[in-house]
Amino acid sequence: MSIKNIISKIKKISGSKYIITEDWRKQPYSKGWRYGKGNAFAVVKPGTLIEIWKILELCVKEDIIIIMQAANTGLTGGSTPYGDDYERPVIVLNTMRIDDIHIINDGKQIIGLTGSTLYNLEKKLKPYKREPHSIIGSTSIGASIIGGICNNAGGSLVQRGPSYTQMALYAKINKNGKLELINELDINLGSSPEEILSNLQNKNYKKSDIKNTGKLGSDDKYSEIIRKINEDTPSRFNSDSRLLYGASGSAGKLAVFAVRLDTYLSPNENKVFYVGTNDPDVFWKIRRDILSKFKTLPTLGDYLHRDCYDAAKKYSKDTFLVIERLGTTFLPTLFELKRRVDILANKLKFFPDNFSDRLMQFLSYFWPNHLPKRMESFRDLYEHHWVIEMSDEGIVEAEKYFSEIFKNQDGDYFICNEFESKKASLHRFVSASAIGRYHILYSKNHGEMMSLDIAFPRNEKNWFEKLPKEIDDLLEMKLYYGHLFCHVLHQNYIVKKGVDGDELKKKLLKIYDKRGAEYPAEHNVGHEYHAKPSLLNFYKQIDPTNRFNPGIGKTTKLKNWKQV
């Protein structure tokens, strides 16, 4: 069947309004948020679970590659096509129209449909005084619930670990090339695919249909794992075979319709401790003391190097102000508006590339300093900054600990007031965008950007990077931030003009290999990292014909996992 006829059939399923074939309109769905882009003959935005099923049936019949996509907020290009060297036609199924969330078991669990977002989940859980897996970072940018599960996404929260569940509803293609619907939600929804999908979306099930069989709806071991500070392996990383199960870690190799997840009781009180030092060993000691001796684990503990502090202050200022003044509710809208402005600017030709970034950066110069005085004072005094949030009983523990430790250690701390707490957490969050903005503004003067996501062993003392001179001399900029309690660091670089970035990246990864590190830590492999053997075997198990998202993890794009 011709592509034209396939498009015609899809229009009958989802409606003409919800299929996109124009190149300029496909761009927000065929280009990664920060990495990767490729070709697809169409983007489809189904409005029901049954529509997704019918489109999948058509794609299987016509031997079409399927790329499932939700919010497309990932950083490694894992939810978009990559390149134009696929040997079969490619279609993108964007699920964001199907954003319903069901609260079950008195708020202790939820069912998130395929396009539901962490932000909406956070809002829905507030009346129950409960929280989702992630309330910082991915939540703020409108990321989907299922995207986090499929990528075993991490996050800033110390106690909760990677996003994980053993309960999901998904479609897979078996080794015979047949489409199957697998119901592992432990909810009685019927027998046929159409019946199951319809009953779920319409909430046509009773409390008695919900079974509690002991399957996990979260990673229940992480709070124990992170406390084992003398282990020579990381506490979390993306290809951990412990967390590869069904939809969890599937990275687009399945079509996931829904997941069932645990929620978390909200703390009664939170306080932010802002900690600074010039000696990395001090943070090493603090980390070990808190993880091994405190009764209550921190809520979050995010690290920021002074260079990154400065870069975020200058190049992430507009993002900071948007969130502060308009709230995170507006952020997904802003990103969508930003994409549309750039598409329009590119069509008109006479605007510079990345026009929206250049405009927002220009406007940000007219705003006064947005950071509190005590943070600015610590910036002048200390190279290393750590934003540590404690809750409930942990607050007293932390107050007692920090009042003593700096009597004989380099550094200091202060307890943030409400104003400073919001500023400190937000500044750390927006720091992730600083290097990207800098790279856009000054791309003519330097080489490419590299953003590495590294999980160091729990017993690693030398967590702060000191590169060999022959590598350091090739770099124009280094920005470091991350989640220090779990030893996950985001190490961002801009190379000097003329330097081969791919070769340099290989050298850097060899250094991390020697140190027992894992990568990626909390981002998916996408098209940026090689899938390690445990992850590759999992992909082959759940997608034996290589129909869903082929090429992920730098694997073959060929049917049935054939090699070139």
C-alpha positions as a Python dict, from the first residue, in 0.01 Angstrom:
ca = {
    (1, 'M'): (0, 0, 0),
    (2, 'S'): (129, 347, -88),
    (3, 'I'): (206, 608, 177),
    (4, 'K'): (-78, 817, 39),
    (5, 'N'): (-327, 536, 97),
    (6, 'I'): (-188, 470, 446),
    (7, 'I'): (-234, 837, 534),
    (8, 'S'): (-589, 819, 404),
    (9, 'K'): (-664, 519, 627),
    (10, 'I'): (-514, 690, 932),
    (11, 'K'): (-730, 997, 868),
    (12, 'K'): (-1036, 774, 889),
    (13, 'I'): (-917, 647, 1228),
    (14, 'S'): (-801, 965, 1401),
    (15, 'G'): (-946, 1244, 1182),
    (16, 'S'): (-771, 1468, 929),
    (17, 'K'): (-713, 1734, 1194),
    (18, 'Y'): (-483, 1506, 1390),
    (19, 'I'): (-240, 1387, 1125),
    (20, 'I'): (53, 1609, 1029),
    (21, 'T'): (243, 1563, 703),
    (22, 'E'): (388, 1909, 632),
    (23, 'D'): (762, 1923, 709),
    (24, 'W'): (750, 2252, 903),
    (25, 'R'): (460, 2131, 1120),
    (26, 'K'): (628, 1795, 1188),
    (27, 'Q'): (943, 1962, 1322),
    (28, 'P'): (836, 1987, 1692),
    (29, 'Y'): (772, 1611, 1685),
    (30, 'S'): (1061, 1496, 1466),
    (31, 'K'): (1335, 1695, 1640),
    (32, 'G'): (1455, 1623, 1993),
    (33, 'W'): (1435, 1886, 2264),
    (34, 'R'): (1814, 1905, 2281),
    (35, 'Y'): (1948, 1619, 2068),
    (36, 'G'): (1867, 1442, 1744),
    (37, 'K'): (1625, 1478, 1454),
    (38, 'G'): (1501, 1266, 1167),
    (39, 'N'): (1235, 1201, 910),
    (40, 'A'): (885, 1057, 947),
    (41, 'F'): (621, 1050, 676),
    (42, 'A'): (356, 1157, 929),
    (43, 'V'): (287, 1252, 1290),
    (44, 'V'): (-43, 1127, 1429),
    (45, 'K'): (-212, 1250, 1748),
    (46, 'P'): (-479, 991, 1839),
    (47, 'G'): (-756, 1090, 2079),
    (48, 'T'): (-842, 748, 2225),
    (49, 'L'): (-661, 430, 2324),
    (50, 'I'): (-861, 238, 2065),
    (51, 'E'): (-743, 478, 1794),
    (52, 'I'): (-383, 399, 1893),
    (53, 'W'): (-458, 28, 1872),
    (54, 'K'): (-612, 58, 1525),
    (55, 'I'): (-317, 263, 1398),
    (56, 'L'): (-78, 5, 1541),
    (57, 'E'): (-267, -271, 1360),
    (58, 'L'): (-234, -81, 1033),
    (59, 'C'): (137, -12, 1086),
    (60, 'V'): (209, -377, 1163),
    (61, 'K'): (22, -488, 854),
    (62, 'E'): (206, -238, 631),
    (63, 'D'): (552, -293, 786),
    (64, 'I'): (585, 61, 920),
    (65, 'I'): (826, 166, 1193),
    (66, 'I'): (647, 305, 1498),
    (67, 'I'): (791, 572, 1726),
    (68, 'M'): (578, 634, 2033),
    (69, 'Q'): (606, 986, 2170),
    (70, 'A'): (454, 1181, 2457),
    (71, 'A'): (583, 1524, 2564),
    (72, 'N'): (918, 1498, 2376),
    (73, 'T'): (1105, 1657, 2665),
    (74, 'G'): (1386, 1400, 2674),
    (75, 'L'): (1748, 1509, 2639),
    (76, 'T'): (1895, 1225, 2433),
    (77, 'G'): (1662, 1212, 2130),
    (78, 'G'): (1495, 886, 2229),
    (79, 'S'): (1139, 980, 2132),
    (80, 'T'): (1202, 1112, 1782),
    (81, 'P'): (1334, 968, 1456),
    (82, 'Y'): (1710, 986, 1418),
    (83, 'G'): (1852, 1045, 1072),
    (84, 'D'): (1704, 940, 740),
    (85, 'D'): (1858, 594, 701),
    (86, 'Y'): (1560, 381, 809),
    (87, 'E'): (1487, 103, 558),
    (88, 'R'): (1111, 118, 633),
    (89, 'P'): (870, 414, 650),
    (90, 'V'): (854, 585, 991),
    (91, 'I'): (551, 722, 1172),
    (92, 'V'): (539, 914, 1501),
    (93, 'L'): (244, 852, 1735),
    (94, 'N'): (212, 1143, 1975),
    (95, 'T'): (-10, 1056, 2270),
    (96, 'M'): (-53, 1391, 2444),
    (97, 'R'): (-426, 1417, 2369),
    (98, 'I'): (-488, 1122, 2601),
    (99, 'D'): (-396, 1279, 2933),
    (100, 'D'): (-638, 1131, 3185),
    (101, 'I'): (-533, 1019, 3535),
    (102, 'H'): (-734, 785, 3760),
    (103, 'I'): (-688, 807, 4137),
    (104, 'I'): (-727, 463, 4301),
    (105, 'N'): (-676, 305, 4643),
    (106, 'D'): (-761, 631, 4824),
    (107, 'G'): (-484, 820, 4648),
    (108, 'K'): (-212, 569, 4736),
    (109, 'Q'): (-195, 466, 4370),
    (110, 'I'): (-283, 615, 4033),
    (111, 'I'): (-338, 499, 3678),
    (112, 'G'): (-177, 731, 3425),
    (113, 'L'): (-296, 705, 3067),
    (114, 'T'): (-49, 734, 2786),
    (115, 'G'): (-32, 1114, 2754),
    (116, 'S'): (-80, 1211, 3119),
    (117, 'T'): (176, 1447, 3270),
    (118, 'L'): (361, 1462, 3600),
    (119, 'Y'): (247, 1820, 3646),
    (120, 'N'): (-121, 1728, 3627),
    (121, 'L'): (-59, 1432, 3855),
    (122, 'E'): (98, 1660, 4116),
    (123, 'K'): (-212, 1884, 4105),
    (124, 'K'): (-452, 1589, 4130),
    (125, 'L'): (-273, 1444, 4433),
    (126, 'K'): (-264, 1764, 4641),
    (127, 'P'): (-612, 1714, 4794),
    (128, 'Y'): (-492, 1371, 4909),
    (129, 'K'): (-174, 1526, 5061),
    (130, 'R'): (34, 1297, 4845),
    (131, 'E'): (300, 1340, 4574),
    (132, 'P'): (415, 1169, 4253),
    (133, 'H'): (755, 1018, 4194),
    (134, 'S'): (895, 1345, 4061),
    (135, 'I'): (796, 1696, 4168),
    (136, 'I'): (1102, 1882, 4038),
    (137, 'G'): (1259, 1909, 3694),
    (138, 'S'): (1066, 1684, 3459),
    (139, 'T'): (742, 1779, 3631),
    (140, 'S'): (804, 2146, 3563),
    (141, 'I'): (860, 2108, 3189),
    (142, 'G'): (544, 1907, 3129),
    (143, 'A'): (702, 1563, 3096),
    (144, 'S'): (473, 1262, 3074),
    (145, 'I'): (423, 999, 3343),
    (146, 'I'): (479, 714, 3101),
    (147, 'G'): (789, 875, 2950),
    (148, 'G'): (949, 861, 3293),
    (149, 'I'): (858, 493, 3337),
    (150, 'C'): (980, 393, 2991),
    (151, 'N'): (1312, 563, 3057),
    (152, 'N'): (1355, 463, 3424),
    (153, 'A'): (1392, 837, 3473),
    (154, 'G'): (1560, 952, 3792),
    (155, 'G'): (1518, 1303, 3923),
    (156, 'S'): (1619, 1521, 4212),
    (157, 'L'): (1438, 1344, 4494),
    (158, 'V'): (1674, 1145, 4715),
    (159, 'Q'): (1429, 895, 4867),
    (160, 'R'): (1241, 774, 4559),
    (161, 'G'): (1489, 644, 4307),
    (162, 'P'): (1420, 570, 3940),
    (163, 'S'): (1066, 573, 3809),
    (164, 'Y'): (944, 212, 3806),
    (165, 'T'): (639, -11, 3800),
    (166, 'Q'): (551, -376, 3737),
    (167, 'M'): (194, -282, 3645),
    (168, 'A'): (122, -158, 3294),
    (169, 'L'): (-102, -201, 2991),
    (170, 'Y'): (91, -217, 2666),
    (171, 'A'): (104, -352, 2312),
    (172, 'K'): (398, -552, 2181),
    (173, 'I'): (482, -724, 1855),
    (174, 'N'): (578, -1087, 1913),
    (175, 'K'): (845, -1286, 1730),
    (176, 'N'): (587, -1392, 1469),
    (177, 'G'): (512, -1029, 1389),
    (178, 'K'): (170, -1033, 1556),
    (179, 'L'): (40, -742, 1763),
    (180, 'E'): (-56, -838, 2119),
    (181, 'L'): (-216, -642, 2404),
    (182, 'I'): (-68, -725, 2745),
    (183, 'N'): (-268, -628, 3055),
    (184, 'E'): (-44, -626, 3362),
    (185, 'L'): (-238, -353, 3544),
    (186, 'D'): (-397, -612, 3776),
    (187, 'I'): (-737, -465, 3693),
    (188, 'N'): (-1019, -667, 3538),
    (189, 'L'): (-1106, -478, 3220),
    (190, 'G'): (-1240, -749, 2988),
    (191, 'S'): (-1088, -982, 2733),
    (192, 'S'): (-1063, -831, 2382),
    (193, 'P'): (-825, -540, 2315),
    (194, 'E'): (-1113, -309, 2223),
    (195, 'E'): (-1302, -397, 2541),
    (196, 'I'): (-998, -355, 2765),
    (197, 'L'): (-894, -22, 2615),
    (198, 'S'): (-1246, 120, 2611),
    (199, 'N'): (-1322, 16, 2970),
    (200, 'L'): (-998, 168, 3095),
    (201, 'Q'): (-1034, 504, 2920),
    (202, 'N'): (-1400, 535, 3020),
    (203, 'K'): (-1327, 428, 3381),
    (204, 'N'): (-1569, 143, 3333),
    (205, 'Y'): (-1439, -67, 3619),
    (206, 'K'): (-1531, -110, 3987),
    (207, 'K'): (-1323, -100, 4303),
    (208, 'S'): (-1359, -477, 4324),
    (209, 'D'): (-1195, -508, 3978),
    (210, 'I'): (-873, -355, 4116),
    (211, 'K'): (-648, -632, 4248),
    (212, 'N'): (-365, -581, 4493),
    (213, 'T'): (-135, -874, 4422),
    (214, 'G'): (189, -738, 4562),
    (215, 'K'): (332, -622, 4230),
    (216, 'L'): (548, -314, 4271),
    (217, 'G'): (430, 32, 4169),
    (218, 'S'): (762, 195, 4261),
    (219, 'D'): (1123, 114, 4338),
    (220, 'D'): (1087, -4, 4698),
    (221, 'K'): (1458, -73, 4755),
    (222, 'Y'): (1620, 256, 4655),
    (223, 'S'): (1622, 418, 4999),
    (224, 'E'): (1822, 118, 5124),
    (225, 'I'): (2054, 111, 4823),
    (226, 'I'): (2153, 478, 4846),
    (227, 'R'): (2255, 434, 5212),
    (228, 'K'): (2514, 168, 5122),
    (229, 'I'): (2792, 421, 5090),
    (230, 'N'): (3081, 175, 5069),
    (231, 'E'): (2961, -14, 4761),
    (232, 'D'): (3172, 13, 4446),
    (233, 'T'): (2870, 44, 4213),
    (234, 'P'): (2638, 341, 4149),
    (235, 'S'): (2307, 367, 4335),
    (236, 'R'): (2113, 420, 4013),
    (237, 'F'): (2175, 410, 3641),
    (238, 'N'): (1963, 366, 3331),
    (239, 'S'): (2054, 12, 3227),
    (240, 'D'): (2023, -145, 3573),
    (241, 'S'): (1872, -488, 3502),
    (242, 'R'): (1699, -471, 3842),
    (243, 'L'): (1460, -213, 3696),
    (244, 'L'): (1393, -358, 3350),
    (245, 'Y'): (1043, -503, 3357),
    (246, 'G'): (764, -474, 3101),
    (247, 'A'): (704, -105, 3034),
    (248, 'S'): (977, 0, 3279),
    (249, 'G'): (1291, 80, 3083),
    (250, 'S'): (1124, -10, 2752),
    (251, 'A'): (1235, 317, 2584),
    (252, 'G'): (971, 310, 2312),
    (253, 'K'): (1012, -62, 2230),
    (254, 'L'): (651, -112, 2343),
    (255, 'A'): (336, 92, 2291),
    (256, 'V'): (238, 176, 2649),
    (257, 'F'): (-128, 265, 2706),
    (258, 'A'): (-127, 306, 3084),
    (259, 'V'): (77, 249, 3400),
    (260, 'R'): (-20, 197, 3762),
    (261, 'L'): (204, 373, 4015),
    (262, 'D'): (245, 432, 4385),
    (263, 'T'): (222, 781, 4531),
    (264, 'Y'): (402, 929, 4832),
    (265, 'L'): (282, 1101, 5147),
    (266, 'S'): (366, 1473, 5144),
    (267, 'P'): (587, 1593, 5432),
    (268, 'N'): (439, 1830, 5689),
    (269, 'E'): (735, 2067, 5679),
    (270, 'N'): (1038, 2130, 5456),
    (271, 'K'): (1350, 2340, 5510),
    (272, 'V'): (1631, 2414, 5266),
    (273, 'F'): (1993, 2420, 5386),
    (274, 'Y'): (2228, 2610, 5156),
    (275, 'V'): (2580, 2471, 5200),
    (276, 'G'): (2908, 2598, 5055),
    (277, 'T'): (3272, 2488, 5058),
    (278, 'N'): (3597, 2517, 4862),
    (279, 'D'): (3701, 2161, 4945),
    (280, 'P'): (3521, 1876, 4758),
    (281, 'D'): (3623, 1637, 5036),
    (282, 'V'): (3396, 1825, 5277),
    (283, 'F'): (3093, 1744, 5062),
    (284, 'W'): (3217, 1385, 5042),
    (285, 'K'): (3215, 1366, 5422),
    (286, 'I'): (2874, 1538, 5456),
    (287, 'R'): (2721, 1301, 5204),
    (288, 'R'): (2850, 994, 5384),
    (289, 'D'): (2748, 1122, 5725),
    (290, 'I'): (2392, 1208, 5624),
    (291, 'L'): (2331, 887, 5429),
    (292, 'S'): (2476, 658, 5696),
    (293, 'K'): (2381, 834, 6022),
    (294, 'F'): (2061, 1033, 5969),
    (295, 'K'): (1735, 865, 6057),
    (296, 'T'): (1556, 1068, 5786),
    (297, 'L'): (1696, 1088, 5433),
    (298, 'P'): (1699, 1431, 5265),
    (299, 'T'): (1415, 1518, 5031),
    (300, 'L'): (1660, 1647, 4772),
    (301, 'G'): (2026, 1742, 4752),
    (302, 'D'): (2135, 1917, 4436),
    (303, 'Y'): (2490, 2031, 4365),
    (304, 'L'): (2597, 2338, 4168),
    (305, 'H'): (2953, 2447, 4084),
    (306, 'R'): (3030, 2818, 4094),
    (307, 'D'): (3092, 2836, 3717),
    (308, 'C'): (2751, 2681, 3661),
    (309, 'Y'): (2600, 2919, 3917),
    (310, 'D'): (2735, 3212, 3714),
    (311, 'A'): (2625, 3068, 3379),
    (312, 'A'): (2272, 3002, 3508),
    (313, 'K'): (2251, 3354, 3651),
    (314, 'K'): (2324, 3501, 3309),
    (315, 'Y'): (2194, 3252, 3053),
    (316, 'S'): (1897, 3095, 3234),
    (317, 'K'): (1764, 3418, 3379),
    (318, 'D'): (1464, 3439, 3146),
    (319, 'T'): (1356, 3083, 3228),
    (320, 'F'): (1394, 3158, 3598),
    (321, 'L'): (1178, 3471, 3572),
    (322, 'V'): (908, 3298, 3366),
    (323, 'I'): (871, 3021, 3624),
    (324, 'E'): (890, 3261, 3919),
    (325, 'R'): (633, 3507, 3781),
    (326, 'L'): (399, 3276, 3589),
    (327, 'G'): (457, 2940, 3756),
    (328, 'T'): (548, 2604, 3609),
    (329, 'T'): (198, 2579, 3461),
    (330, 'F'): (308, 2814, 3186),
    (331, 'L'): (639, 2640, 3111),
    (332, 'P'): (511, 2371, 2869),
    (333, 'T'): (319, 2646, 2688),
    (334, 'L'): (633, 2857, 2670),
    (335, 'F'): (833, 2572, 2518),
    (336, 'E'): (561, 2511, 2261),
    (337, 'L'): (545, 2884, 2180),
    (338, 'K'): (923, 2894, 2153),
    (339, 'R'): (918, 2607, 1901),
    (340, 'R'): (650, 2777, 1693),
    (341, 'V'): (838, 3109, 1689),
    (342, 'D'): (1154, 2935, 1566),
    (343, 'I'): (964, 2745, 1297),
    (344, 'L'): (811, 3072, 1174),
    (345, 'A'): (1145, 3253, 1190),
    (346, 'N'): (1310, 2979, 985),
    (347, 'K'): (1034, 3001, 723),
    (348, 'L'): (1077, 3379, 693),
    (349, 'K'): (1455, 3333, 637),
    (350, 'F'): (1567, 3684, 739),
    (351, 'F'): (1563, 3603, 1113),
    (352, 'P'): (1873, 3444, 1268),
    (353, 'D'): (1879, 3079, 1372),
    (354, 'N'): (1731, 3011, 1717),
    (355, 'F'): (1562, 3348, 1709),
    (356, 'S'): (1353, 3286, 2022),
    (357, 'D'): (1661, 3213, 2236),
    (358, 'R'): (1837, 3526, 2113),
    (359, 'L'): (1530, 3739, 2178),
    (360, 'M'): (1474, 3601, 2529),
    (361, 'Q'): (1841, 3645, 2617),
    (362, 'F'): (1833, 4008, 2497),
    (363, 'L'): (1523, 4086, 2703),
    (364, 'S'): (1672, 3925, 3015),
    (365, 'Y'): (1949, 4189, 3026),
    (366, 'F'): (1691, 4452, 3125),
    (367, 'W'): (1595, 4271, 3447),
    (368, 'P'): (1787, 4340, 3769),
    (369, 'N'): (1967, 4071, 3967),
    (370, 'H'): (1714, 3806, 4066),
    (371, 'L'): (1916, 3609, 4323),
    (372, 'P'): (1912, 3663, 4703),
    (373, 'K'): (2201, 3839, 4881),
    (374, 'R'): (2302, 3541, 5095),
    (375, 'M'): (2329, 3317, 4788),
    (376, 'E'): (2538, 3580, 4611),
    (377, 'S'): (2762, 3609, 4917),
    (378, 'F'): (2816, 3231, 4915),
    (379, 'R'): (2895, 3249, 4546),
    (380, 'D'): (3183, 3487, 4622),
    (381, 'L'): (3308, 3277, 4912),
    (382, 'Y'): (3270, 2919, 4788),
    (383, 'E'): (3335, 2721, 4471),
    (384, 'H'): (3097, 2436, 4552),
    (385, 'H'): (2727, 2482, 4640),
    (386, 'W'): (2480, 2225, 4769),
    (387, 'V'): (2105, 2282, 4807),
    (388, 'I'): (1982, 2025, 5063),
    (389, 'E'): (1615, 1999, 5153),
    (390, 'M'): (1514, 1817, 5470),
    (391, 'S'): (1164, 1734, 5588),
    (392, 'D'): (993, 1677, 5925),
    (393, 'E'): (1224, 1497, 6175),
    (394, 'G'): (1517, 1536, 5935),
    (395, 'I'): (1515, 1914, 5986),
    (396, 'V'): (1625, 1886, 6350),
    (397, 'E'): (1891, 1629, 6255),
    (398, 'A'): (2032, 1860, 5990),
    (399, 'E'): (2029, 2171, 6212),
    (400, 'K'): (2227, 1990, 6480),
    (401, 'Y'): (2471, 1839, 6226),
    (402, 'F'): (2549, 2157, 6031),
    (403, 'S'): (2588, 2364, 6348),
    (404, 'E'): (2879, 2137, 6444),
    (405, 'I'): (3057, 2026, 6126),
    (406, 'F'): (3182, 2365, 6011),
    (407, 'K'): (3356, 2431, 6340),
    (408, 'N'): (3649, 2229, 6202),
    (409, 'Q'): (3573, 2196, 5828),
    (410, 'D'): (3605, 2440, 5538),
    (411, 'G'): (3274, 2601, 5448),
    (412, 'D'): (2949, 2725, 5595),
    (413, 'Y'): (2572, 2701, 5564),
    (414, 'F'): (2253, 2894, 5618),
    (415, 'I'): (1891, 2791, 5652),
    (416, 'C'): (1687, 2947, 5375),
    (417, 'N'): (1374, 3145, 5446),
    (418, 'E'): (1077, 3075, 5219),
    (419, 'F'): (1189, 3340, 4969),
    (420, 'E'): (1544, 3201, 4950),
    (421, 'S'): (1427, 2838, 4936),
    (422, 'K'): (1228, 2896, 4620),
    (423, 'K'): (1509, 3097, 4464),
    (424, 'A'): (1778, 2840, 4545),
    (425, 'S'): (1582, 2541, 4415),
    (426, 'L'): (1473, 2727, 4102),
    (427, 'H'): (1824, 2851, 4027),
    (428, 'R'): (1956, 2496, 4044),
    (429, 'F'): (1673, 2371, 3821),
    (430, 'V'): (1722, 2628, 3543),
    (431, 'S'): (2100, 2577, 3545),
    (432, 'A'): (2044, 2281, 3312),
    (433, 'S'): (1956, 2515, 3027),
    (434, 'A'): (2253, 2752, 3065),
    (435, 'I'): (2505, 2568, 2849),
    (436, 'G'): (2255, 2524, 2568),
    (437, 'R'): (2181, 2896, 2560),
    (438, 'Y'): (2552, 2985, 2568),
    (439, 'H'): (2620, 2742, 2285),
    (440, 'I'): (2346, 2896, 2069),
    (441, 'L'): (2465, 3252, 2126),
    (442, 'Y'): (2834, 3190, 2057),
    (443, 'S'): (2832, 2890, 1823),
    (444, 'K'): (3044, 3071, 1563),
    (445, 'N'): (3332, 3100, 1808),
    (446, 'H'): (3350, 2746, 1947),
    (447, 'G'): (3290, 2381, 1874),
    (448, 'E'): (3010, 2149, 1973),
    (449, 'M'): (2837, 2095, 2305),
    (450, 'M'): (2852, 1770, 2503),
    (451, 'S'): (2621, 1690, 2794),
    (452, 'L'): (2719, 1377, 2985),
    (453, 'D'): (2504, 1211, 3249),
    (454, 'I'): (2731, 1010, 3480),
    (455, 'A'): (2659, 788, 3782),
    (456, 'F'): (2965, 737, 4000),
    (457, 'P'): (3011, 449, 4244),
    (458, 'R'): (2873, 502, 4593),
    (459, 'N'): (3221, 477, 4747),
    (460, 'E'): (3385, 722, 4506),
    (461, 'K'): (3569, 992, 4699),
    (462, 'N'): (3692, 1195, 4401),
    (463, 'W'): (3345, 1290, 4280),
    (464, 'F'): (3453, 1630, 4148),
    (465, 'E'): (3615, 1595, 3808),
    (466, 'K'): (3983, 1671, 3749),
    (467, 'L'): (4064, 1607, 3385),
    (468, 'P'): (4406, 1529, 3237),
    (469, 'K'): (4567, 1840, 3092),
    (470, 'E'): (4560, 1701, 2737),
    (471, 'I'): (4180, 1679, 2756),
    (472, 'D'): (4121, 1993, 2961),
    (473, 'D'): (4310, 2199, 2703),
    (474, 'L'): (4052, 2100, 2439),
    (475, 'L'): (3760, 2245, 2634),
    (476, 'E'): (3633, 2599, 2626),
    (477, 'M'): (3373, 2559, 2902),
    (478, 'K'): (3291, 2308, 3176),
    (479, 'L'): (2969, 2327, 3378),
    (480, 'Y'): (2897, 2084, 3659),
    (481, 'Y'): (2575, 2019, 3848),
    (482, 'G'): (2385, 1714, 3967),
    (483, 'H'): (2233, 1506, 4243),
    (484, 'L'): (2519, 1457, 4485),
    (485, 'F'): (2362, 1214, 4733),
    (486, 'C'): (2316, 953, 4461),
    (487, 'H'): (2644, 1051, 4292),
    (488, 'V'): (2472, 1143, 3966),
    (489, 'L'): (2651, 1435, 3800),
    (490, 'H'): (2568, 1621, 3483),
    (491, 'Q'): (2900, 1717, 3327),
    (492, 'N'): (2854, 1962, 3042),
    (493, 'Y'): (3125, 2076, 2804),
    (494, 'I'): (3178, 2304, 2509),
    (495, 'V'): (3480, 2206, 2305),
    (496, 'K'): (3715, 2446, 2133),
    (497, 'K'): (3669, 2519, 1766),
    (498, 'G'): (3810, 2248, 1542),
    (499, 'V'): (3811, 1976, 1810),
    (500, 'D'): (3651, 1643, 1715),
    (501, 'G'): (3376, 1612, 1973),
    (502, 'D'): (3305, 1244, 1908),
    (503, 'E'): (3665, 1146, 1967),
    (504, 'L'): (3685, 1358, 2278),
    (505, 'K'): (3367, 1203, 2412),
    (506, 'K'): (3515, 855, 2367),
    (507, 'K'): (3820, 958, 2570),
    (508, 'L'): (3601, 1099, 2847),
    (509, 'L'): (3385, 785, 2862),
    (510, 'K'): (3699, 568, 2886),
    (511, 'I'): (3799, 768, 3194),
    (512, 'Y'): (3457, 705, 3351),
    (513, 'D'): (3479, 334, 3263),
    (514, 'K'): (3807, 306, 3454),
    (515, 'R'): (3641, 467, 3755),
    (516, 'G'): (3352, 218, 3758),
    (517, 'A'): (3095, 477, 3654),
    (518, 'E'): (2775, 406, 3462),
    (519, 'Y'): (2616, 621, 3192),
    (520, 'P'): (2362, 743, 3125),
    (521, 'A'): (2262, 781, 3488),
    (522, 'E'): (1905, 908, 3480),
    (523, 'H'): (1849, 1000, 3115),
    (524, 'N'): (1769, 731, 2862),
    (525, 'V'): (2032, 605, 2619),
    (526, 'G'): (1831, 765, 2338),
    (527, 'H'): (2047, 796, 2029),
    (528, 'E'): (2335, 946, 2223),
    (529, 'Y'): (2465, 645, 2420),
    (530, 'H'): (2530, 278, 2338),
    (531, 'A'): (2289, 33, 2500),
    (532, 'K'): (2490, -202, 2719),
    (533, 'P'): (2438, -580, 2682),
    (534, 'S'): (2175, -612, 2959),
    (535, 'L'): (1969, -333, 2806),
    (536, 'L'): (2012, -459, 2449),
    (537, 'N'): (1895, -807, 2549),
    (538, 'F'): (1591, -653, 2715),
    (539, 'Y'): (1506, -458, 2397),
    (540, 'K'): (1534, -775, 2187),
    (541, 'Q'): (1313, -964, 2431),
    (542, 'I'): (1027, -713, 2429),
    (543, 'D'): (1053, -614, 2060),
    (544, 'P'): (1188, -922, 1875),
    (545, 'T'): (1116, -785, 1524),
    (546, 'N'): (1267, -440, 1596),
    (547, 'R'): (954, -258, 1484),
    (548, 'F'): (928, -4, 1767),
    (549, 'N'): (1185, 278, 1784),
    (550, 'P'): (1466, 95, 1602),
    (551, 'G'): (1816, 238, 1643),
    (552, 'I'): (1766, 334, 2007),
    (553, 'G'): (2088, 296, 2204),
    (554, 'K'): (2288, 305, 1878),
    (555, 'T'): (2150, -36, 1779),
    (556, 'T'): (2061, -154, 1429),
    (557, 'K'): (1759, -1, 1258),
    (558, 'L'): (1703, -311, 1045),
    (559, 'K'): (1407, -547, 1072),
    (560, 'N'): (1452, -849, 1302),
    (561, 'W'): (1773, -697, 1443),
    (562, 'K'): (1973, -775, 1130),
    (563, 'Q'): (2321, -628, 1117),
    (564, 'V'): (2454, -431, 820),
}
